[in-house]
Amino acid sequence: MSVLEKYLAGWTFRSNYPTFDAGDEVELFVTGREDGGQIARVGDSKLRIADAPGDLLDKRVRLKITSFDDDAHVGEAEYVETVGESAF
């Protein structure tokens, strides 16, 4: 292994389209509403939040991913709990 390979070991590039697996739990900010429901965005991926309280806009929440379409970059998630407030 060359010095350059050792230096670059473990480096990865972030994607504008992160993907999720069913069962994953993530903490995200609720960024808006769409079609009467609340959504959280991660880069260009969107998660629709099922059965969420109506006052979550701009709050940090824990979500459990229920499904995610890797091609459309859209998924469904269940609200677990609110874990923080926005800094703005």
HELIX and SHEET records of a PDB file:
HELIX    1   1 VAL A    3  LEU A    8  1                                   6    
SHEET    1   A 6 GLU A  25  GLU A  34  0                                        
SHEET    2   A 6 GLY A  37  VAL A  42 -1                                        
SHEET    3   A 6 SER A  45  ALA A  50 -1                                        
SHEET    4   A 6 VAL A  74  GLY A  84  1                                        
SHEET    5   A 6 ARG A  60  ASP A  69 -1                                        
SHEET    6   A 6 GLU A  25  GLU A  34 -1                                        
END                                                                             
